[in-house]
Amino acid sequence: MSLPVHLVDSLVDVRVGDVVDVTGAEAHHAVAVRRLRPGEQVQLTDGRGTRATGAVATADRRLLEVQVGSVQHEERPTPTLTVVQAIPKGERGELAVEVLTEIGVDVIVPWAASRSVTVWRAERREKALARWRSTVREAAKQARRCWFPEVLEPVTTSGAAQVVEAADLAVVLHESADEALADLDLTDAQRIVLVVGPEGGLTEGEIEELAGHGARSVRLGREVLRTSTAGVAACAALLSRTPRWRS
C-alpha cells in the first residue's frame, strides 16, 4: 500500500536525518483523521518535485514531526499538458479538475467561454477559484504526485488564445471536426494544450480565434461527452501515447 502523503511548504535543503514539521490542517488531518502515530512511515512533498519519506517522530493535532529517511527529486514530466477548461456548472467543475489532476495534467486554466452556464464574478470568482485549487491539491496528494498542477487565473477567449499560441501542439475538442484526436502526431510536442468547450458548445467566433493562434479542431469520438468529462477522456488518450504513461 502507498504511504499517506502530506504537503509541506518547502523541502529545499532537507537532508536525511532532518526533522520536518507538518503543521495546521495537514497535521490535524494526519493525526485526527488518518490517526498516524509515532514510528509510522509517511511521505512528504512540496508539490514542486521533491518528496521525502520518513517516520513520524511526534504526533499532535497541531504538529506532526517527521524524521526524514530518504529524499527524492523528480524532474518535471514531459511533455507538459495544459487544459483550458470552460467553466462547468455546479460541482462538475470540481469533478473535472479532480480527475484531470489524478491522471496527470500539469496546468488548468478556467475559461469563461461565451456559452458557459456558470459565470464567476467578484466574490464568487475568488471562492470558486479557491475551491478548484483546494480540489487539485487534495487530488494530487491522493494520486501521489510529486509535481502539483497549477490552477491559473480565469481567462476570456483572448486569454485562452494566448495559452494556445505558446504551445507546440494545441487542439480544441469539437464534435464536428474532420481530424480525430487519435490521429495526432505527438512526436515533437513538448508543450500540449487541450481546449475544452462549455456544455452549450463553442461559438464560430471562438473556434476562429483559437484557430488563428494555432489550435486545431479534433474530435474525440462519435459520442458527445459533457465538458466535465470530455477533457479527462481526451487527456487520458493523449497521455497514454507519451512516455509519461510508460515509465
N, C-alpha and C positions, 0 to 999 in steps of 0.2 A: 504494500500500500504506500502511496506517495505521502510524504511528510506534509503536515499543515504549513501553509505559507503565510508570513506576516510582512507587512510593508513598513519600512523604516525610511526616515528622511534621507539618509546617506550611508553608504558603506565605503566611501572613499578612504583609503589608507587603513582599512580594517585588516588585521592580520590574525593568523591562527593564535589562539590563546587570549585574544582580547575579549572583553565583555561588552556586549551591545545592549543598550536599553530600548525596550519597546514600551511606549507609553500611551496614555489616552485611551481612545476607543479600541485600538488594536490590542492593548494589554487587557482591557476588560473582556473583549471577545475571547481572547486566548484562555483566560482564567475562568471566567464565569460561564462561557458557552462551551468552549472546547474542553474545559476542565484540565488544562495542562498542569503538570506538577513537576517539581524539581527532578532532574535526571532524564526527562523525556526529550526526544530529539525533535527539533523544529527547523524550518528553513526560513531565512530572512531574505528579502530582496529590496533594492531601492527603486525597482522598476526601470532602471536605466542601464541594464546589462550586467549587474553584479548580484550574485547570490551567495549567501553564507549559510552553512549548516552547523548546528551546534546543539548543546544540551542546555536545558532550562536550569539556571542557577537559582533564581528567585522568582516566585510566582505570587504576585499581589494584584488586586483588582486595578491598581493604578500603575503598576510597574512589573514588567516581565524582563528579567535579565537573562541573556543567553551567552554562554561561553562558546566562542567560535572554535569549531574543529576543522573546518575547511572553507576555503574561499574560491569562487569560480567566477570568471568574467567571460561573457559571451559577446561576440561581435554582433552588431545589428543584422538581422536576417535580410537576405536579398533574394529576389527582387522585393522592393517595398511595395505595399499595396494600400492605396488610399481610396476610401469610399466617400463620394459626395452623395449623401443620403437626404432625399426630400423628406421633410419632417412628417412622419406618420401621425395619425390621430390617436389620442388616448395613450394607453400603456404599450401600444405596439411599437412606439419609438424606443422605449427602454428594452423591449424584447429584441428588437433589431440590433441595437448596439451591444447587447449582452452576447448574442450568438456570433456577431461579427468579431468580437474580441476573442471569444473562445476558439474560433477557427484560425485566427492569426492576422487579422487586419492591423495595419500599423497606424493609420490616421483616419479619423472620421470627421467629416465636415457636414454639419447640419445645413440644409439648403432650403431656403424659403422660396419654393417654386411657385409659379403663378397659380397652380391649381391645388396647392396644399390646403387641406381642410383646416389643419391646425395652424394658427398664426401665433408666434411668440412675440409679445410686446412688453416693454418696460419690465415690471417686476416679475411677470410670468416668464419672461425670457430668461432672467437670471436663475430662477428656480428650476426651470426645465433643463437648462444647461448644466446646472449643478447635479440634477438627478442623472443625466446622461453620464457625466464624469464619475459619479459615485458608482453607477452600474458597471461602467467599464473597469473601474479599479477592483471591484469585487469579482467580476468575471475573470480578470487577468490573474488574480490570486487563485481562483478555482482552477484555471487552466494551467497553473504552474508556469506562467510566462515570466521571463526574465526582463524583457522589454515591454513596458506597458504602452498601450496605444495612446495617442494624443486625441483629444476632442477639441477641435478648433472652434473659434467664434463662428456663429451663423453667418452665412453669405447669401447674397442675392444671386441672380443668374450671372451677372457680370463677374462677381467674385468666383463663382463656380468655373467660369470660362478661364479665369487666370490660373486656377488649380490645374485645369486640363492642359493649358499651354505649357506648363512646366514638366509634363510627363513625357516619357519615352513612348508610351502607348496609353492612349485614353479611349475608352469606349463608353457608349451610352446604351443602356438596355432599351430596346424598342421592339414591340411585338411584331411590327410590320417590316422590320429590317430584312434586307436580302442576305446579308452576311451572318453566318452563325458564329456564336461565341466559341464553339468547339473548333472552328477552323482558323482561329487566330494564331499567328506565328509569334511566340513569346521569346524566341532565341536571344535577341539583343535587348530585350526590355528589362531595365533595371529599376525603373520607376513606373508603376502601373497605376492608372486612375480609372475607377469604375464609377459611373454616374447612374444613380437610381432615381427614377422619376416618382411623382406622387400617385396616389390612388386614382386621381382624375386624369392621369396621363400627361404627357408633355405637350406643350403648345408648339406650333410650327416655328414660332419665333425663337423658342428655347433651343429647339433642335438645330436651327440655322446658326444661332450664336455659338453654340458649343462646337458645331462642325467647323465654323470659321476659325476656331482656335485649335483645331486638330483632332477633335473627337470623331470616332467612327461609330455609327449606329450598328448594333448587333442584336440578334435575337437569342434568347436563352433556349427556347424550345417551342413546341406547339402550345403548351399550356401557358396560361396567363397567371402569374403569381402576384400576390399582394406586394406592396412596396416594402413591407416589413420582412418579407421572406425572399424576395427576388434577389436582393443583394447578397444574402447569405448563400443562396444556391449558386449564384454566379461566382462569388469569391472562392467557394469550395472547388468549383470546376477549374478555375484558374490556378489556384494554389496546388491542386493535385498534379499539375503539369510542370511544376517548378521543383528545384532541388529542396525547397523548404519542407516539402511533404515526403521526401525520400530519405532524409537524414535520421 
